[in-house]
Amino acid sequence: MKITVVGLGYVGTVAAAGLAKEGHEVLGVDIDRQRIDTLRTGKIPMYEPGLEAWVTSSLREGTLRFVHRDDFAEGIGDAAIIATGTPPTDNGSADLRQVMSAVAWVSSIGPDGLTIVMKSTIPPGAGQRIARRELRGTRIRYASNPEFLREGRAVHDWESPDRIVVGVDSNDEQSVDLIRRMYDGIDAPYLITDVTSAEMIKYASNAFLAARVSFINEIAVLCGAVGASIDTVSDGLAMDSRTGMRIHAGVGYGGSCFPKDVRALDHLALTSGANIDLLRSVIHTNNRQRLLPLHALRQRFDSVLAGTRVGVLGLAFKPETDDVRDAPSLDLIRALVDEGVDVAAFDPRAAESARSSLPPSVRLVDDVAEAADRAQALVLLTEWDHIVNADWQIVARCMTPPRLVFDGRNALDPIEMERLGFEYIGVGRGRAQNGGGGG
């Protein structure tokens, strides 16, 4: 098949490379000329394990090409995948201007029989409106095919998805058949539904996962109050087939999906007259969690943080990505700097991504020991292997008393940390002798 992918951010680059790897003829289109030039060299504008190898291989095989939209001078092909961004607006709703521009461009040059496949995350109901307004009078079909890629695991998730969701009009079997051929090399169950339900599945999935994170963080607060261990509680929940996999307590979720999608779903609920209080509670809990280290530091240093030296370990919102969008680290570091804290920060991949979003006084350093140099406290925010498996004996020698470590991901062994001379605080872990540490 010949497929055009419009929008070469995270989702679009993965989709283009994944489809090209399966032997389709893929043309990636974007309006960012620098991004196009970078991709043509085989480099990718983000960190995603395994993705660059896909791009390089497909460029070499000739199954993948990249072009600026202004230079596009050939046929769209069998399908046009829309993978442009849908950033949040000030009121939390999704900004669809990039999507609308892409759809208008495709519909203006697309042939009869073309299927537009929407991979961008757009609010439930938006696809039907797009089809009615932008595609009216054309013979172009429209399908929703939401993505469920995890940053840091996108290559695995593309090859082994839990499900492939396709939303189409009730009589559009041609688009369903096209999408099945598009994913011919991928073994996964299909869920065929209407367009709006497919869109809702994407939002509901992210909101449900965000709610699980906020729920376990609420329980962690209670564990800290009564002296229970959130680790043991999480293990107990995970053993129940009704509650699913283990969820880790910590400083909350971030990234490009959960925060904006939960806010967008909350906005949709409000404007639809279906107010969902749970979503607002999820948002509130997540906002609170990311400042837990600040409160712990205030308590330990008697509310006087000015002049304190603190090392922040991890800037990305999770390991194996350089994405700092809506990362807890940004809010925490800004709050620390506002209180006069001298902050040094380390992340093995996300330092450059974060630089423009951080106060200029923050020092970006090259390793854990440098972040710990003469620091009274460390805050672990991203559980990179580089950080969790650091030589903590050396780290302890680099620090000055009280050698406080706030483990915002419950990734360290509290008993071992205390043995090495640290004051350890986890999130809801109870007392060290119960398998936790701090609280």
C-alpha positions in Angstrom: 0.0 0.0 0.0 1.0 3.6 -0.5 0.3 5.6 2.7 0.8 9.3 3.5 1.4 10.2 7.2 0.6 13.9 8.0 2.3 15.1 11.1 5.7 13.8 12.2 5.6 14.3 15.9 5.8 11.3 18.3 2.8 9.4 17.0 3.3 10.2 13.3 7.0 9.2 13.3 6.3 5.9 15.0 3.4 5.2 12.6 5.4 6.1 9.5 8.4 4.0 10.5 6.3 1.1 11.7 4.3 0.9 8.4 7.4 1.3 6.3 9.1 -1.5 8.2 6.2 -3.8 7.1 6.9 -3.0 3.5 4.3 -0.3 2.8 5.4 2.7 0.7 5.2 5.5 3.3 5.6 9.2 2.8 5.8 11.4 5.9 4.7 15.0 5.6 5.1 17.9 8.0 5.2 21.7 8.0 8.4 21.8 10.1 11.3 22.0 7.6 13.9 21.4 10.3 12.1 18.2 11.4 12.0 17.0 7.8 15.7 17.6 7.3 16.5 15.8 10.6 14.4 12.7 9.7 15.9 12.5 6.2 19.3 11.9 7.8 17.9 9.0 9.8 17.8 10.9 13.1 14.6 11.3 15.1 13.7 14.5 17.0 12.9 12.7 20.2 14.3 9.8 22.3 12.5 6.6 21.7 14.4 3.3 22.1 14.5 1.3 18.8 12.7 3.9 16.7 15.8 5.4 15.0 16.8 2.0 13.8 13.4 1.6 12.2 13.7 4.9 10.4 17.3 4.3 9.3 16.4 0.8 7.9 13.3 2.0 6.1 15.1 4.9 4.5 17.8 2.6 3.3 15.2 0.1 1.9 13.4 3.0 0.2 10.0 2.3 1.9 10.1 5.5 3.8 10.5 9.1 2.6 9.9 12.5 4.1 8.7 15.7 2.5 7.7 19.2 3.6 4.0 19.9 2.9 4.9 22.8 0.6 7.0 20.5 -1.6 4.4 17.8 -1.9 3.9 17.0 -5.6 2.6 13.4 -5.8 -0.5 11.3 -5.1 -1.6 10.8 -1.5 -2.0 7.0 -2.0 -4.5 4.6 -0.5 -4.7 6.2 2.9 -3.8 9.4 4.7 -3.0 9.1 8.4 -3.5 12.3 10.4 -1.1 12.4 13.3 -0.9 16.1 14.1 -0.9 17.5 17.6 -3.9 18.4 19.7 -2.5 20.5 22.5 -4.6 21.8 25.3 -6.2 25.3 25.2 -6.3 27.5 28.3 -9.7 26.0 29.3 -8.5 22.4 29.0 -10.2 21.6 25.7 -8.3 20.2 22.8 -6.9 22.6 20.2 -7.9 21.0 16.8 -6.4 23.7 14.5 -3.5 21.4 13.4 -5.9 18.6 12.7 -8.4 20.7 10.8 -5.5 22.2 8.7 -4.3 18.7 7.9 -7.7 17.4 7.0 -8.4 20.4 4.8 -5.1 19.9 3.0 -5.7 16.2 2.4 -9.3 16.7 1.2 -8.2 19.4 -1.2 -5.8 17.0 -3.1 -7.0 13.6 -2.2 -8.6 11.3 -4.8 -12.0 9.8 -4.7 -12.0 6.6 -2.6 -9.2 7.9 -0.3 -9.6 7.0 3.4 -8.5 9.5 6.0 -7.4 7.6 9.1 -7.4 9.8 12.2 -4.7 8.9 14.7 -4.6 12.3 16.5 -6.4 12.2 19.8 -9.6 14.3 19.2 -12.6 14.6 21.5 -15.5 12.2 21.1 -17.9 13.6 18.5 -15.2 15.7 16.7 -14.6 13.1 14.0 -18.3 13.2 12.9 -18.2 16.9 12.7 -15.0 16.9 10.7 -16.5 14.4 8.3 -19.7 16.4 7.9 -18.0 19.8 7.4 -14.6 19.1 5.7 -15.5 16.0 3.6 -19.0 17.0 2.5 -19.2 16.9 -1.2 -16.2 14.6 -1.6 -16.0 10.8 -1.9 -13.3 10.6 0.8 -14.0 8.3 3.6 -13.2 8.9 7.3 -12.1 6.4 10.0 -10.9 6.8 13.6 -7.9 4.6 14.5 -6.7 5.8 17.9 -3.1 5.1 19.1 -2.2 3.4 22.4 1.5 3.9 22.4 3.5 4.3 25.6 6.5 6.6 25.4 9.6 4.5 25.9 7.8 1.4 24.8 6.4 2.6 21.4 8.3 0.1 19.3 7.0 -2.8 21.4 3.5 -1.4 21.5 3.3 -0.9 17.7 4.4 -4.5 17.1 2.3 -6.0 19.9 -0.7 -3.9 20.6 -3.4 -5.0 23.1 -6.1 -4.2 20.5 -6.6 -2.3 17.2 -9.7 0.0 17.5 -11.4 1.1 14.2 -14.3 3.6 14.2 -16.2 3.9 10.9 -19.7 4.6 9.6 -21.9 1.6 9.8 -21.7 0.7 6.1 -18.0 1.6 5.5 -16.5 -1.9 5.2 -13.9 -0.6 2.7 -12.2 1.5 5.3 -12.2 -1.4 7.7 -10.6 -3.7 5.0 -8.0 -1.0 4.2 -6.9 -0.7 7.9 -6.7 -4.5 8.2 -4.4 -4.6 5.2 -2.4 -1.7 6.6 -1.8 -3.7 9.8 -1.5 -7.1 8.0 1.8 -8.0 9.8 0.4 -7.3 13.3 -1.3 -9.9 15.3 -3.9 -8.2 17.6 -7.7 -8.4 18.2 -9.8 -5.8 16.4 -12.6 -3.8 17.8 -14.8 -2.3 15.1 -17.2 0.4 16.2 -18.5 3.8 15.3 -16.3 6.8 15.0 -17.4 8.5 18.3 -17.1 5.3 20.3 -13.6 4.8 19.0 -12.7 8.3 20.1 -14.2 7.7 23.5 -12.2 4.5 24.0 -9.0 6.5 23.6 -10.0 9.1 26.1 -11.6 6.7 28.5 -8.5 4.5 28.5 -6.2 7.4 29.4 -8.6 8.8 32.0 -9.0 5.3 33.6 -5.3 4.8 33.9 -4.9 8.3 35.3 -7.6 7.6 37.8 -5.8 4.4 38.9 -2.6 6.5 39.4 -4.4 9.1 41.5 -6.3 6.4 43.4 -3.1 4.7 44.5 -1.6 8.0 45.4 -4.6 8.8 47.6 -4.2 5.4 49.3 -0.5 6.2 49.7 -1.3 9.4 51.6 -3.5 7.3 54.0 -0.8 4.7 54.3 1.7 7.4 55.4 -0.8 8.7 57.9 -1.5 5.3 59.6 1.9 3.7 59.2 1.0 1.1 56.5 3.3 0.3 53.5 1.9 1.3 50.1 4.2 -1.3 48.5 2.5 -4.1 50.3 -1.0 -2.6 49.7 -0.2 -2.3 46.0 1.0 -5.9 45.8 -2.2 -7.0 47.5 -4.4 -5.1 45.1 -2.5 -6.6 42.1 -3.2 -10.1 43.3 -6.9 -9.5 42.9 -8.0 -10.3 39.4 -10.6 -7.6 39.6 -8.2 -4.8 40.1 -5.4 -5.7 37.6 -1.7 -4.9 37.5 0.3 -3.2 40.2 0.2 0.6 40.2 3.1 2.4 41.8 2.5 5.4 44.1 4.6 8.5 43.5 4.6 12.1 42.5 1.9 11.6 39.9 1.6 11.3 36.1 2.7 13.7 33.4 3.6 13.6 29.7 1.7 14.5 26.6 -1.3 12.3 27.0 -2.8 11.8 30.5 -2.9 15.4 31.6 -4.3 16.9 28.4 -6.7 14.0 27.8 -8.2 14.0 31.3 -8.6 17.8 31.1 -10.2 17.6 27.7 -12.6 14.9 28.8 -13.5 17.0 31.8 -14.1 20.0 29.6 -16.3 17.8 27.3 -18.3 16.6 30.3 -18.9 20.1 31.4 -20.0 21.4 28.0 -22.2 18.3 27.5 -24.0 18.8 30.8 -22.5 15.5 32.1 -20.2 16.8 34.9 -18.0 14.0 36.2 -16.6 14.9 39.6 -14.2 12.0 39.6 -12.2 13.5 36.7 -11.8 16.7 38.7 -10.6 14.8 41.7 -8.1 12.9 39.5 -6.7 16.2 38.3 -6.6 17.7 41.8 -4.9 14.6 43.3 -2.2 14.6 40.6 -1.5 18.3 41.0 -1.1 17.8 44.7 1.2 14.8 44.4 3.9 16.6 42.4 4.5 19.0 45.3 4.9 16.4 48.0 8.7 16.7 48.0 8.3 20.4 48.6 6.2 19.9 51.7 8.6 17.2 52.9 11.6 19.5 52.5 9.7 22.4 54.3 9.0 20.1 57.2 12.5 18.8 57.5 14.2 22.2 57.2 11.7 24.0 59.5 10.1 25.8 56.5 13.3 27.7 55.7 14.5 26.5 52.4 16.4 29.5 51.2 20.0 28.6 50.7 19.4 24.9 50.8 21.1 22.8 48.1 18.9 20.2 46.5 19.6 17.8 43.7 16.8 16.7 41.4 17.2 13.3 39.8 15.1 12.9 36.7 13.4 15.5 34.5 11.4 13.4 32.0 7.9 12.4 33.1 9.0 8.8 33.0 12.0 6.7 32.1 13.1 5.9 28.5 11.9 9.2 27.0 13.2 12.7 26.8 9.6 14.1 27.0 9.2 16.7 29.8 5.7 17.9 28.8 3.7 18.4 32.0 6.4 16.6 33.9 6.2 16.8 37.7 9.8 17.9 37.8 9.1 21.3 36.1 6.4 22.3 38.7 8.6 21.2 41.6 11.8 22.8 40.5 10.0 26.1 39.8 8.5 26.0 43.3 11.9 25.2 44.9 13.6 28.0 43.1 10.8 30.4 44.2 11.8 29.5 47.8 15.4 30.3 47.3 16.7 26.7 46.8 19.9 26.1 44.9 18.9 23.3 42.5 21.1 21.0 40.4 19.3 18.6 38.1 20.3 15.4 36.3 18.5 13.4 33.6 20.3 11.1 31.2 18.2 12.1 28.2 15.8 15.0 29.0 18.2 17.8 30.1 18.1 19.6 26.8 14.4 19.2 26.4 13.9 20.7 29.8 16.4 23.5 29.6 14.0 26.2 28.1 11.3 25.3 30.7 13.5 25.7 33.8 14.5 28.8 35.7 17.9 30.0 34.5 19.5 29.5 38.0 19.0 25.7 37.7 22.3 23.8 37.0 22.0 20.9 34.6 24.7 18.4 35.5 26.0 15.2 34.0 25.5 12.5 36.6 23.9 11.6 40.0 27.1 12.3 42.0 27.3 15.8 40.5 23.7 16.5 41.4 24.5 15.3 44.9 27.6 17.4 45.3 27.3 19.3 48.7 23.5 18.9 48.5 21.5 18.5 51.8 18.7 16.7 49.9 18.0 14.7 46.8 14.6 14.3 45.1 14.2 11.3 42.8 11.5 12.0 40.2 12.2 9.7 37.3 13.2 6.1 37.9 15.9 5.8 35.2 18.2 2.8 35.7 21.1 5.3 35.7 19.6 6.8 38.8 18.2 3.8 40.7 21.4 1.8 40.1 23.8 4.6 41.0 26.5 3.9 43.5 24.7 5.4 46.4 27.6 4.9 48.8 29.5 7.4 46.6 26.4 9.6 46.5 26.2 9.7 50.3 29.8 10.9 50.5 29.1 13.7 48.0 26.3 15.1 50.2 26.2 17.1 53.4 23.9 16.4 56.4 21.1 15.6 56.8 21.5 13.6 53.4 17.7 13.5 52.9 16.4 11.5 49.9 12.8 11.9 48.9 12.0 9.0 46.6 9.2 10.3 44.5 8.8 7.0 42.6 9.3 4.5 45.5 12.1 3.0 43.4 14.8 2.6 46.0 15.3 0.1 48.9 14.5 2.2 52.0 16.3 -0.2 54.4 19.5 -0.1 52.3 19.3 3.7 51.9 19.1 4.2 55.7 22.0 1.7 56.1 24.1 4.0 53.9 23.3 6.9 56.1 20.5 8.6 54.2 17.3 10.0 55.7 14.8 8.3 53.4 11.3 9.4 52.6 9.1 7.5 50.2 5.5 8.0 49.2 3.2 6.2 51.7 5.8 3.6 52.5 5.4 3.6 56.3 8.3 2.7 58.6 11.5 1.1 57.2 11.2 -2.0 59.3 7.9 -2.7 57.6 9.4 -2.6 54.2 8.9 1.1 53.7 10.8 4.2 54.7 9.6 7.6 55.9 6.1 8.5 55.0 
